[in-house]
Amino acid sequence: MARRSVTIARYRWLILPLVGVLCRVAQGAPVRADSTYRDYLDAARAAELANDPTLARVQLLRALDLIHGHPDVQYLLARVETQLGHPDSAIARLRTIAAMGVAYDAAHDPMLVALRDRPGFDSVVQAMDVNRRQIGASPVVLTLADTDALAEDVAYDASTRTFYVSSVHHRKILALPERGAPRDFATAARDSLDAVMALAIDAKRHVLWATTVGAPQEEGYGAADSARSAVLRYDLRTGRLLRRYPLPADGRHHDPGDMTVDPSGTVIISDATGSVYAIPRSRDSLILLVGPGTFHSPQTPAVAPDGRIFVADYARGVGVIDPRTHAVEWIGHADTIAMSGIDGMYLVGRTLLAVQNGTDPPRVVRFELDPQLRRVVSWSVIERGTPHLGQPTHGAVVGDTFYFIGNSGWERFDEDGALVPDPGRRAPMILRAPVHGGPSSVTP
Protein backbone atom coordinates (compact mmCIF):
# COMPACT_ATOMS: atom_id res chain seq x y z
CA MET A 1 0.00 0.00 0.00
CA ALA A 2 2.90 2.17 -0.82
CA ARG A 3 1.22 4.75 -2.95
CA ARG A 4 0.31 6.89 0.05
CA SER A 5 3.53 6.42 1.97
CA VAL A 6 6.49 8.76 1.83
CA THR A 7 9.16 7.09 -0.26
CA ILE A 8 12.48 7.96 -1.79
CA ALA A 9 10.59 9.70 -4.61
CA ARG A 10 10.75 12.95 -2.67
CA TYR A 11 14.53 12.91 -3.11
CA ARG A 12 14.41 12.83 -6.91
CA TRP A 13 15.78 16.35 -6.90
CA LEU A 14 18.22 15.44 -9.65
CA ILE A 15 16.12 12.94 -11.57
CA LEU A 16 13.07 15.13 -12.16
CA PRO A 17 14.22 18.76 -11.96
CA LEU A 18 11.63 20.03 -14.44
CA VAL A 19 8.71 18.50 -12.56
CA GLY A 20 9.54 20.52 -9.46
CA VAL A 21 9.67 17.60 -7.03
CA LEU A 22 9.76 18.98 -3.48
CA CYS A 23 11.98 17.74 -0.72
CA ARG A 24 12.98 18.88 2.73
CA VAL A 25 16.48 20.34 2.72
CA ALA A 26 18.62 19.88 5.77
CA GLN A 27 19.25 23.35 7.14
CA GLY A 28 22.70 22.77 8.51
CA ALA A 29 21.62 19.59 10.33
CA PRO A 30 24.66 17.47 11.28
CA VAL A 31 25.12 14.07 9.65
CA ARG A 32 26.14 11.72 12.46
CA ALA A 33 27.40 8.15 12.51
CA ASP A 34 23.87 6.94 13.33
CA SER A 35 22.20 8.98 10.58
CA THR A 36 19.54 7.34 8.41
CA TYR A 37 19.66 7.13 4.64
CA ARG A 38 17.14 9.98 4.59
CA ASP A 39 19.59 12.16 6.54
CA TYR A 40 22.29 11.43 3.96
CA LEU A 41 19.93 12.16 1.07
CA ASP A 42 18.96 15.46 2.68
CA ALA A 43 22.64 16.28 3.14
CA ALA A 44 23.31 15.38 -0.50
CA ARG A 45 20.51 17.70 -1.58
CA ALA A 46 21.94 20.52 0.54
CA ALA A 47 25.38 19.93 -0.98
CA GLU A 48 23.93 20.01 -4.49
CA LEU A 49 22.20 23.32 -3.78
CA ALA A 50 25.51 24.64 -2.46
CA ASN A 51 27.12 23.59 -5.77
CA ASP A 52 29.32 21.00 -4.04
CA PRO A 53 28.99 17.77 -6.10
CA THR A 54 31.98 16.24 -4.32
CA LEU A 55 30.20 16.36 -0.98
CA ALA A 56 26.92 15.30 -2.62
CA ARG A 57 28.68 12.19 -3.93
CA VAL A 58 30.01 11.32 -0.47
CA GLN A 59 26.54 11.62 1.07
CA LEU A 60 24.89 9.62 -1.71
CA LEU A 61 27.41 6.81 -1.29
CA ARG A 62 26.60 6.71 2.43
CA ALA A 63 22.89 6.57 1.63
CA LEU A 64 23.45 3.80 -0.93
CA ASP A 65 25.21 1.70 1.68
CA LEU A 66 22.11 1.87 3.91
CA ILE A 67 19.49 1.55 1.21
CA HIS A 68 20.77 -1.66 -0.36
CA GLY A 69 21.46 -0.58 -3.93
CA HIS A 70 18.33 1.46 -4.63
CA PRO A 71 18.24 2.33 -8.37
CA ASP A 72 17.18 5.93 -7.69
CA VAL A 73 20.34 6.54 -5.65
CA GLN A 74 22.42 4.85 -8.34
CA TYR A 75 20.93 7.26 -10.86
CA LEU A 76 21.59 10.27 -8.63
CA LEU A 77 25.20 9.11 -8.38
CA ALA A 78 25.44 8.77 -12.16
CA ARG A 79 24.43 12.40 -12.51
CA VAL A 80 26.84 13.59 -9.83
CA GLU A 81 29.69 11.56 -11.37
CA THR A 82 28.92 13.30 -14.68
CA GLN A 83 29.12 16.71 -12.97
CA LEU A 84 32.48 15.73 -11.49
CA GLY A 85 33.88 14.74 -14.89
CA HIS A 86 33.83 10.97 -14.20
CA PRO A 87 32.01 9.69 -17.31
CA ASP A 88 33.18 6.08 -16.98
CA SER A 89 31.92 5.89 -13.41
CA ALA A 90 28.63 7.48 -14.45
CA ILE A 91 28.09 4.96 -17.25
CA ALA A 92 28.99 2.13 -14.88
CA ARG A 93 26.20 3.31 -12.54
CA LEU A 94 23.75 3.38 -15.44
CA ARG A 95 24.87 -0.09 -16.52
CA THR A 96 24.13 -1.39 -13.02
CA ILE A 97 20.64 0.11 -13.20
CA ALA A 98 20.01 -1.45 -16.61
CA ALA A 99 21.02 -4.85 -15.23
CA MET A 100 18.30 -4.45 -12.58
CA GLY A 101 15.69 -4.52 -15.32
CA VAL A 102 14.48 -0.97 -14.67
CA ALA A 103 14.66 2.17 -16.79
CA TYR A 104 15.22 5.94 -16.67
CA ASP A 105 15.05 8.48 -19.48
CA ALA A 106 18.82 8.87 -19.57
CA ALA A 107 18.88 9.68 -23.28
CA HIS A 108 16.99 12.95 -22.71
CA ASP A 109 18.42 13.89 -19.34
CA PRO A 110 20.12 17.31 -19.62
CA MET A 111 22.41 16.40 -16.72
CA LEU A 112 23.84 13.52 -18.77
CA VAL A 113 24.57 15.41 -21.99
CA ALA A 114 28.33 14.94 -21.49
CA LEU A 115 27.85 11.16 -21.73
CA ARG A 116 26.10 11.05 -25.08
CA ASP A 117 29.27 10.62 -27.16
CA ARG A 118 30.99 8.32 -24.69
CA PRO A 119 31.52 4.61 -25.46
CA GLY A 120 28.92 2.47 -23.75
CA PHE A 121 26.26 5.14 -23.27
CA ASP A 122 24.15 4.15 -26.28
CA SER A 123 24.20 0.49 -25.24
CA VAL A 124 22.99 1.42 -21.75
CA VAL A 125 20.16 3.50 -23.20
CA GLN A 126 19.19 0.62 -25.47
CA ALA A 127 19.24 -1.80 -22.53
CA MET A 128 16.87 0.47 -20.59
CA ASP A 129 14.57 0.63 -23.61
CA VAL A 130 14.51 -3.16 -23.64
CA ASN A 131 13.58 -3.09 -19.95
CA ARG A 132 10.30 -1.37 -20.86
CA ARG A 133 9.24 -4.07 -23.29
CA GLN A 134 6.36 -6.37 -22.53
CA ILE A 135 7.05 -9.62 -20.71
CA GLY A 136 4.33 -12.14 -19.91
CA ALA A 137 0.66 -12.28 -20.78
CA SER A 138 -1.02 -13.61 -17.66
CA PRO A 139 -4.63 -14.67 -18.27
CA VAL A 140 -7.41 -12.55 -16.77
CA VAL A 141 -9.44 -14.51 -14.22
CA LEU A 142 -11.95 -11.86 -13.14
CA THR A 143 -12.69 -8.24 -14.00
CA LEU A 144 -14.37 -5.90 -11.54
CA ALA A 145 -17.50 -4.19 -12.82
CA ASP A 146 -16.67 -1.00 -10.90
CA THR A 147 -13.92 0.95 -12.64
CA ASP A 148 -13.66 3.37 -9.67
CA ALA A 149 -13.28 0.73 -6.95
CA LEU A 150 -9.53 1.33 -6.44
CA ALA A 151 -8.71 -2.33 -5.74
CA GLU A 152 -5.92 -2.77 -3.22
CA ASP A 153 -5.71 -6.36 -1.96
CA VAL A 154 -7.05 -9.80 -2.83
CA ALA A 155 -7.59 -12.97 -0.78
CA TYR A 156 -9.00 -16.35 -1.77
CA ASP A 157 -11.27 -18.78 0.09
CA ALA A 158 -10.74 -22.24 -1.38
CA SER A 159 -13.77 -23.75 0.36
CA THR A 160 -16.16 -21.50 -1.57
CA ARG A 161 -13.85 -20.71 -4.49
CA THR A 162 -14.35 -17.01 -3.85
CA PHE A 163 -12.02 -14.06 -4.26
CA TYR A 164 -12.26 -11.16 -1.81
CA VAL A 165 -11.08 -7.73 -2.97
CA SER A 166 -10.70 -4.58 -0.88
CA SER A 167 -12.02 -1.32 -2.29
CA VAL A 168 -10.20 1.78 -1.07
CA HIS A 169 -12.51 4.26 -2.79
CA HIS A 170 -15.86 2.68 -1.95
CA ARG A 171 -14.81 1.58 1.58
CA LYS A 172 -15.93 -2.01 1.29
CA ILE A 173 -14.94 -5.64 0.74
CA LEU A 174 -16.16 -7.35 -2.41
CA ALA A 175 -16.86 -11.09 -2.67
CA LEU A 176 -16.26 -12.40 -6.20
CA PRO A 177 -17.10 -16.08 -6.67
CA GLU A 178 -15.42 -17.90 -9.54
CA ARG A 179 -18.94 -18.77 -10.63
CA GLY A 180 -21.84 -16.61 -9.61
CA ALA A 181 -22.71 -12.98 -9.05
CA PRO A 182 -20.42 -10.63 -7.10
CA ARG A 183 -21.69 -9.20 -3.82
CA ASP A 184 -20.65 -6.87 -1.02
CA PHE A 185 -19.14 -8.82 1.86
CA ALA A 186 -18.70 -5.74 4.08
CA THR A 187 -19.71 -2.12 3.61
CA ALA A 188 -18.93 1.24 5.16
CA ALA A 189 -22.56 1.76 6.19
CA ARG A 190 -22.81 -1.50 8.10
CA ASP A 191 -19.35 -1.70 9.69
CA SER A 192 -18.17 1.93 9.86
CA LEU A 193 -15.35 1.30 7.41
CA ASP A 194 -12.89 3.79 6.04
CA ALA A 195 -10.71 2.82 3.07
CA VAL A 196 -10.23 -0.94 3.16
CA MET A 197 -6.63 -1.91 2.54
CA ALA A 198 -5.20 -5.32 3.45
CA LEU A 199 -7.03 -8.66 3.39
CA ALA A 200 -5.96 -12.06 4.67
CA ILE A 201 -7.88 -15.31 5.14
CA ASP A 202 -7.35 -17.79 7.97
CA ALA A 203 -9.12 -20.74 6.32
CA LYS A 204 -8.64 -23.10 9.27
CA ARG A 205 -10.55 -20.76 11.59
CA HIS A 206 -12.99 -19.36 8.98
CA VAL A 207 -11.78 -15.79 9.52
CA LEU A 208 -11.24 -12.95 7.10
CA TRP A 209 -8.91 -10.25 8.41
CA ALA A 210 -8.93 -6.71 7.01
CA THR A 211 -7.42 -3.33 7.73
CA THR A 212 -9.10 0.04 7.41
CA VAL A 213 -7.69 3.56 7.55
CA GLY A 214 -8.91 7.07 6.81
CA ALA A 215 -7.47 7.88 3.38
CA PRO A 216 -7.94 10.81 0.97
CA GLN A 217 -8.94 8.40 -1.80
CA GLU A 218 -12.05 7.17 0.04
CA GLU A 219 -15.52 8.50 -0.67
CA GLY A 220 -16.64 11.16 1.79
CA TYR A 221 -13.15 11.74 3.21
CA GLY A 222 -12.55 14.57 5.68
CA ALA A 223 -9.26 15.66 7.28
CA ALA A 224 -10.31 14.29 10.68
CA ASP A 225 -10.75 10.81 9.18
CA SER A 226 -7.00 10.31 8.89
CA ALA A 227 -6.82 9.67 12.65
CA ARG A 228 -8.83 6.44 12.32
CA SER A 229 -7.22 3.06 11.68
CA ALA A 230 -7.96 -0.49 12.78
CA VAL A 231 -7.54 -4.18 12.10
CA LEU A 232 -10.83 -6.06 11.65
CA ARG A 233 -11.74 -9.72 12.21
CA TYR A 234 -14.71 -11.10 10.27
CA ASP A 235 -16.53 -14.42 10.36
CA LEU A 236 -15.85 -15.64 6.84
CA ARG A 237 -19.04 -17.72 6.72
CA THR A 238 -21.54 -15.09 7.88
CA GLY A 239 -19.76 -11.81 7.09
CA ARG A 240 -20.26 -10.65 10.67
CA LEU A 241 -17.67 -8.26 12.12
CA LEU A 242 -16.37 -10.09 15.19
CA ARG A 243 -13.88 -7.60 16.58
CA ARG A 244 -12.13 -4.32 15.85
CA TYR A 245 -8.51 -3.77 16.95
CA PRO A 246 -7.73 -0.02 16.84
CA LEU A 247 -4.12 0.96 16.36
CA PRO A 248 -2.55 2.79 19.34
CA ALA A 249 -3.91 6.24 20.16
CA ASP A 250 -0.40 7.63 20.63
CA GLY A 251 -0.63 10.85 18.63
CA ARG A 252 1.00 9.27 15.56
CA HIS A 253 -0.68 8.70 12.23
CA HIS A 254 -1.04 4.97 11.62
CA ASP A 255 -1.41 3.33 8.23
CA PRO A 256 -2.01 -0.44 8.52
CA GLY A 257 -1.81 -1.24 4.85
CA ASP A 258 -0.54 -4.82 4.54
CA MET A 259 -0.70 -8.06 6.52
CA THR A 260 -0.49 -11.84 6.53
CA VAL A 261 -1.59 -14.74 8.75
CA ASP A 262 0.87 -17.43 9.86
CA PRO A 263 -0.09 -21.11 10.33
CA SER A 264 -0.76 -20.61 14.05
CA GLY A 265 -3.37 -17.94 13.32
CA THR A 266 -1.15 -15.02 14.35
CA VAL A 267 -1.71 -11.93 12.21
CA ILE A 268 1.27 -9.76 11.19
CA ILE A 269 0.43 -6.16 10.23
CA SER A 270 2.67 -3.56 8.59
CA ASP A 271 2.05 0.07 9.48
CA ALA A 272 3.33 1.95 6.44
CA THR A 273 4.46 4.81 8.67
CA GLY A 274 7.19 2.61 10.16
CA SER A 275 6.02 -0.09 12.59
CA VAL A 276 5.17 -3.78 12.44
CA TYR A 277 2.49 -5.26 14.73
CA ALA A 278 1.09 -8.68 15.49
CA ILE A 279 -2.14 -10.09 16.89
CA PRO A 280 -1.12 -13.46 18.38
CA ARG A 281 -3.99 -15.90 18.49
CA SER A 282 -3.03 -16.78 22.07
CA ARG A 283 -3.44 -13.18 23.24
CA ASP A 284 -6.01 -11.76 20.82
CA SER A 285 -4.61 -8.26 21.21
CA LEU A 286 -2.39 -5.96 19.20
CA ILE A 287 1.31 -6.03 20.14
CA LEU A 288 4.31 -4.16 18.71
CA LEU A 289 6.99 -6.26 17.00
CA VAL A 290 9.21 -3.49 15.59
CA GLY A 291 8.75 0.20 16.32
CA PRO A 292 9.49 3.17 14.07
CA GLY A 293 13.08 3.66 12.94
CA THR A 294 14.13 0.35 11.40
CA PHE A 295 11.61 0.24 8.57
CA HIS A 296 10.78 3.38 6.64
CA SER A 297 7.71 2.16 4.77
CA PRO A 298 6.98 -1.49 5.62
CA GLN A 299 4.69 -3.31 3.20
CA THR A 300 3.47 -6.91 2.96
CA PRO A 301 4.90 -9.41 5.49
CA ALA A 302 5.51 -13.10 4.79
CA VAL A 303 6.35 -15.80 7.35
CA ALA A 304 9.07 -18.42 6.75
CA PRO A 305 8.71 -22.02 7.99
CA ASP A 306 11.14 -21.28 10.86
CA GLY A 307 8.98 -18.36 12.04
CA ARG A 308 11.12 -15.52 10.70
CA ILE A 309 9.01 -12.65 9.42
CA PHE A 310 9.95 -11.18 6.04
CA VAL A 311 8.83 -7.58 5.56
CA ALA A 312 9.10 -5.66 2.30
CA ASP A 313 10.26 -2.10 2.90
CA TYR A 314 9.40 0.17 -0.02
CA ALA A 315 12.76 1.95 0.06
CA ARG A 316 15.21 -0.42 1.74
CA GLY A 317 14.42 -3.87 0.34
CA VAL A 318 13.36 -6.89 2.40
CA GLY A 319 14.01 -7.05 6.12
CA VAL A 320 13.70 -10.20 8.22
CA ILE A 321 12.46 -10.02 11.82
CA ASP A 322 13.67 -12.62 14.34
CA PRO A 323 10.45 -13.46 16.24
CA ARG A 324 12.37 -14.09 19.49
CA THR A 325 14.59 -11.02 19.63
CA HIS A 326 12.71 -8.76 17.19
CA ALA A 327 16.10 -7.94 15.62
CA VAL A 328 16.05 -7.18 11.88
CA GLU A 329 18.46 -8.37 9.19
CA TRP A 330 18.24 -7.59 5.48
CA ILE A 331 18.05 -10.02 2.59
CA GLY A 332 21.33 -9.88 0.70
CA HIS A 333 21.52 -9.42 -3.05
CA ALA A 334 23.87 -8.34 -5.82
CA ASP A 335 24.10 -4.68 -6.84
CA THR A 336 22.34 -5.62 -10.07
CA ILE A 337 19.14 -6.67 -8.27
CA ALA A 338 16.45 -4.12 -7.38
CA MET A 339 14.41 -5.10 -4.31
CA SER A 340 12.98 -1.64 -3.72
CA GLY A 341 9.43 -0.64 -4.53
CA ILE A 342 7.88 -3.94 -3.39
CA ASP A 343 4.24 -3.70 -2.34
CA GLY A 344 2.82 -7.23 -2.31
CA MET A 345 5.20 -10.06 -1.31
CA TYR A 346 4.66 -13.82 -0.83
CA LEU A 347 7.06 -16.62 0.18
CA VAL A 348 6.62 -20.08 -1.36
CA GLY A 349 9.49 -22.39 -0.47
CA ARG A 350 12.59 -20.54 -1.66
CA THR A 351 10.62 -18.34 -4.08
CA LEU A 352 9.76 -14.79 -3.06
CA LEU A 353 6.97 -13.46 -5.28
CA ALA A 354 6.97 -9.66 -5.40
CA VAL A 355 4.69 -7.01 -6.88
CA GLN A 356 6.92 -4.00 -7.55
CA ASN A 357 4.89 -0.88 -8.26
CA GLY A 358 7.76 1.35 -7.12
CA THR A 359 9.99 0.51 -10.07
CA ASP A 360 9.87 1.90 -13.59
CA PRO A 361 8.29 0.01 -15.20
CA PRO A 362 6.07 -1.66 -12.57
CA ARG A 363 6.38 -5.43 -12.62
CA VAL A 364 5.67 -8.76 -10.96
CA VAL A 365 8.87 -10.66 -10.14
CA ARG A 366 10.16 -13.91 -8.67
CA PHE A 367 13.24 -13.75 -6.44
CA GLU A 368 14.85 -17.14 -5.81
CA LEU A 369 16.59 -17.37 -2.43
CA ASP A 370 19.41 -19.55 -1.12
CA PRO A 371 18.56 -22.57 1.08
CA GLN A 372 18.90 -20.44 4.25
CA LEU A 373 16.51 -17.81 2.82
CA ARG A 374 19.07 -15.06 3.41
CA ARG A 375 20.18 -14.02 -0.07
CA VAL A 376 18.77 -13.70 -3.59
CA VAL A 377 20.51 -16.04 -6.03
CA SER A 378 18.45 -15.30 -9.16
CA TRP A 379 15.35 -13.46 -10.31
CA SER A 380 12.84 -13.49 -13.14
CA VAL A 381 10.07 -11.26 -14.43
CA ILE A 382 6.54 -12.71 -14.44
CA GLU A 383 4.73 -9.71 -15.92
CA ARG A 384 5.84 -6.31 -17.17
CA GLY A 385 4.42 -3.71 -19.53
CA THR A 386 1.28 -5.65 -20.49
CA PRO A 387 -2.06 -3.89 -21.14
CA HIS A 388 -3.72 -5.55 -18.14
CA LEU A 389 -0.97 -4.85 -15.61
CA GLY A 390 -1.21 -1.08 -15.14
CA GLN A 391 -0.21 -0.43 -11.54
CA PRO A 392 -0.34 -3.81 -9.79
CA THR A 393 -0.71 -4.05 -6.02
CA HIS A 394 -1.14 -7.37 -4.23
CA GLY A 395 -1.79 -11.03 -4.82
CA ALA A 396 -2.66 -14.36 -3.27
CA VAL A 397 -1.01 -17.77 -3.64
CA VAL A 398 -3.38 -20.69 -4.20
CA GLY A 399 -1.51 -23.96 -4.63
CA ASP A 400 0.85 -23.56 -7.57
CA THR A 401 -0.90 -20.45 -8.86
CA PHE A 402 -0.28 -16.80 -8.09
CA TYR A 403 -3.27 -14.48 -8.50
CA PHE A 404 -2.56 -10.76 -8.53
CA ILE A 405 -4.36 -7.45 -9.09
CA GLY A 406 -3.71 -5.52 -12.28
CA ASN A 407 -4.94 -2.03 -13.18
CA SER A 408 -5.62 -1.31 -9.52
CA GLY A 409 -6.55 2.30 -10.26
CA TRP A 410 -4.14 4.18 -7.97
CA GLU A 411 -2.89 6.27 -10.88
CA ARG A 412 -6.40 7.69 -11.29
CA PHE A 413 -6.15 9.67 -8.05
CA ASP A 414 -4.23 12.91 -7.74
CA GLU A 415 -1.89 13.82 -4.85
CA ASP A 416 -4.84 15.12 -2.81
CA GLY A 417 -6.78 11.90 -3.29
CA ALA A 418 -9.31 13.29 -5.77
CA LEU A 419 -10.56 10.97 -8.49
CA VAL A 420 -9.39 12.16 -11.91
CA PRO A 421 -11.96 11.66 -14.72
CA ASP A 422 -10.71 9.21 -17.33
CA PRO A 423 -13.13 8.10 -20.06
CA GLY A 424 -10.65 5.44 -21.22
CA ARG A 425 -10.10 3.95 -17.78
CA ARG A 426 -9.65 0.20 -17.37
CA ALA A 427 -11.37 -1.78 -14.65
CA PRO A 428 -9.29 -3.56 -11.98
CA MET A 429 -8.79 -7.24 -12.70
CA ILE A 430 -7.32 -10.39 -11.24
CA LEU A 431 -4.58 -12.06 -13.28
CA ARG A 432 -3.12 -15.56 -12.97
CA ALA A 433 0.46 -16.84 -13.27
CA PRO A 434 2.31 -19.99 -12.17
CA VAL A 435 4.27 -19.72 -8.94
CA HIS A 436 7.31 -21.42 -10.50
CA GLY A 437 8.79 -21.02 -13.94
CA GLY A 438 8.41 -17.95 -16.09
CA PRO A 439 9.24 -16.15 -19.29
CA SER A 440 12.36 -14.27 -18.19
CA SER A 441 15.13 -15.44 -15.88
CA VAL A 442 18.22 -13.53 -14.79
CA THR A 443 21.10 -14.88 -12.70
CA PRO A 444 23.31 -12.13 -11.22
C-alpha positions, 0 to 999 in steps of 0.5 A, a space after each residue: 500500500 505504498 502509494 500513500 507512503 512517503 518514499 524515496 521519490 521525494 529525493 528525486 531532486 536530480 532525476 526530475 528537476 523540471 517537474 519541481 519535485 519537493 523535498 525537505 532540505 537539511 538546514 545545517 543539520 549534522 550528519 552523524 554516525 547513526 544517521 539514516 539514509 534519509 539524513 544522507 539524502 537530505 545532506 546530499 541535496 543541501 550539498 547540491 544546492 551549495 554547488 558542491 557535487 563532491 560532498 553530494 557524492 560522499 553523502 549519496 554513497 553513504 545513503 546507498 550503503 544503507 538503502 541496499 542498492 536502490 536504483 534511484 540513488 544509483 541514478 543520482 550518483 550517475 548524474 553527480 559523477 557526470 558533474 564531477 567529470 567521471 564519465 566512466 563511473 557514471 556509465 557504470 552506474 547506469 549499466 548497473 541500473 540497466 542490469 536491474 531490469 528498470 529504466 530511466 530516461 537517460 537519453 533525454 536527461 540534460 544532466 547527462 549530456 556529457 555522456 552522449 558521445 561516450 563509449 557504452 552510453 548508447 548500449 545502456 540507453 538501449 538496454 533500458 529501452 529493452 527493460 520497458 518491453 512487454 514480458 508475460 501475458 497472464 490470463 485474466 481470471 476476473 474483471 471488476 464491474 466498478 472501474 472506480 473501486 480502487 482495488 488494493 488487496 485480494 484474498 481467496 477462500 478455497 472452500 467457496 472458491 471465492 475471491 475477496 477484494 478490498 475497495 479503497 474508494 468505496 470503503 468495502 470488501 467485495 466477494 467475487 465467486 469464480 462462478 456466480 454474481 459478485 456481492 458486497 461482503 462488508 460495507 462502510 454503512 454496516 461496519 463503519 469502514 474507512 478505506 479498506 486496505 489489506 485482506 488475509 484469510 485464515 481458512 482453518 478458523 474461517 476468519 477474514 482479516 482486514 485493515 481500514 484507515 482514513 485515506 484521501 482516496 475514500 468516498 466522503 473523506 474529511 481531514 479528521 478521518 486520517 486519525 482512524 485506523 484499525 484491524 478487523 476480524 470477520 466471520 468468513 461464513 456469515 460476514 459478521 464483524 467479530 472484533 475491531 482492533 484499533 491501532 494505538 492512540 499515541 498521537 502518531 498517524 497509523 497506516 495499517 496497509 498490509 498483513 499476513 496470517 501465519 499457520 498458528 493464526 497469528 496476524 502480522 500487520 505492517 504500518 506503512 508509517 514505520 512499525 510492524 504489529 502482530 495479533 497473536 492468536 493466544 493473546 487476541 490483542 495488538 502487540 508491537 513487533 518493531 517500532 518506528 526507525 528500522 523500517 521506513 515504509 513497511 509493506 506486505 509481510 511473509 512468514 518463513 517455515 522457521 517463524 522468521 518474518 519477512 517484511 518488504 520495505 518500499 525503500 530499503 528492500 526486504 528485512 527479516 524479523 527474528 520473532 524471538 529477539 525482534 532484531 532485523 536483518 536484510 536479505 542480501 543481493 547483488 548490486 544488479 538486483 532491485 528489491 525496492 518498490 515492493 508492495 505485495 510479497 509472498 514466500 513459497 518455499 525458496 521463491 519470493 513473489 513480489 509485486 513491484 509498483 515502485 519501479 519503472 516500469 512496474 512489474 511482478 517478479 520472482 526472487 529465488 533465495 538460497 537454502 537459508 533464505 538469506 540471499 537472492 541467487 536469481 530473479 525473473 520477471 513474471 509480468 511487465 508492460 502488459 495492457 492488463 498490468 497497469 499499476 499492480 498491487 497485491 496477490 494471493 497464492 493458491 496452490 501452484 498459482 499466483 493471482 494478482 491485481 492488475 490495473 488497480 486504479 491508484 494512478 487515477 487519483 491525484 496527490 490530494 486523493 481526488 478521483 481524476 476523470 478518465 473516459 478510457 479507464 480500465 477496470 481492476 482485474 485479477 490475473 493468474 500466473 504460475 508460482 514457479 517457472 516464467 518467461 524471463 530469468 536472470 542470474 546475477 
